[in-house]
């Protein structure tokens, strides 16, 4: 899943994050690659790492994933039309 449209990004990313296996990292970045966030699963919690306008690391529960993804997209990618998505270990 290399490029996804920003309009449907929150739904697509939320479903991918909830299915994320332990030890894998989902990275979402802007076209230029200067702003990004990564998500890593730790049991029932998900660790989000933002890099761009805000440089923070925090954990959320399964129920908060969709809201968190939507908020991060609004903050980190306000003018983007597409996002690059990659999965690594």
C-alpha positions as CSV (number, residue, x, y, z in Angstrom):
1,X,0.0,0.0,0.0
2,X,2.5,2.7,-1.1
3,X,0.2,5.8,-1.7
4,X,-3.3,6.5,-0.3
5,X,-5.6,9.5,-0.8
6,X,-5.8,11.7,2.3
7,X,-9.7,11.7,2.1
8,X,-9.9,8.1,3.0
9,X,-6.7,7.8,5.0
10,X,-8.1,7.8,8.5
11,X,-10.4,4.8,7.8
12,X,-7.8,2.8,5.9
13,X,-5.0,3.5,8.4
14,X,-7.2,2.7,11.4
15,X,-8.1,-0.7,10.0
16,X,-4.5,-1.4,9.1
17,X,-3.2,-0.3,12.6
18,X,-5.8,-2.5,14.4
19,X,-4.6,-5.5,12.3
20,X,-0.9,-4.7,12.9
21,X,1.1,-7.7,14.1
22,X,3.5,-7.3,17.1
23,X,6.9,-6.3,16.1
24,X,5.9,-4.5,12.9
25,X,5.9,-0.8,12.4
26,X,3.5,1.1,10.2
27,X,5.0,4.4,8.9
28,X,2.9,7.2,7.3
29,X,4.7,10.1,5.7
30,X,4.1,13.2,3.5
31,X,5.2,13.4,-0.1
32,X,8.5,15.1,0.8
33,X,9.1,12.8,3.7
34,X,9.8,15.6,6.1
35,X,6.7,14.9,8.3
36,X,5.7,11.4,9.4
37,X,4.3,9.2,12.1
38,X,4.9,5.6,13.1
39,X,2.7,3.1,14.9
40,X,3.9,0.1,16.8
41,X,1.8,-2.5,18.6
42,X,2.6,-3.4,22.1
43,X,0.0,-6.0,23.2
44,X,-3.3,-4.2,23.5
45,X,-1.7,-0.7,23.3
46,X,-0.4,1.1,20.3
47,X,2.6,3.4,20.4
48,X,2.4,6.4,18.2
49,X,5.6,8.4,17.3
50,X,5.0,11.8,15.6
51,X,7.7,13.7,13.8
52,X,7.0,17.0,12.1
53,X,5.1,19.8,13.6
54,X,5.0,17.9,16.9
55,X,7.7,15.6,18.0
56,X,6.0,13.3,20.6
57,X,5.7,9.6,21.5
58,X,2.6,8.4,23.2
59,X,0.5,5.3,23.7
60,X,-3.2,4.8,23.2
61,X,-5.7,2.0,23.7
62,X,-7.5,0.1,20.9
63,X,-10.6,2.2,21.3
64,X,-8.7,5.5,20.7
65,X,-6.9,4.5,17.5
66,X,-9.3,6.0,15.0
67,X,-9.6,9.4,16.8
68,X,-5.8,9.5,17.2
69,X,-5.1,8.8,13.5
70,X,-7.7,11.5,12.5
71,X,-6.1,14.1,14.8
72,X,-2.6,13.3,13.6
73,X,-3.5,13.6,10.0
74,X,-5.1,17.0,10.6
75,X,-2.1,18.3,12.4
76,X,0.8,16.7,10.5
77,X,-0.6,16.7,6.9
78,X,-2.9,19.8,6.6
79,X,-2.2,20.4,2.9
80,X,-1.3,16.9,1.6
81,X,-3.4,15.1,-0.9
82,X,-1.7,11.7,-0.7
83,X,0.2,9.9,2.0
84,X,3.0,7.3,1.6
85,X,2.5,4.2,3.8
86,X,5.1,1.5,4.5
87,X,5.4,-1.5,6.8
88,X,8.6,-2.6,8.4
89,X,9.9,-4.7,11.2
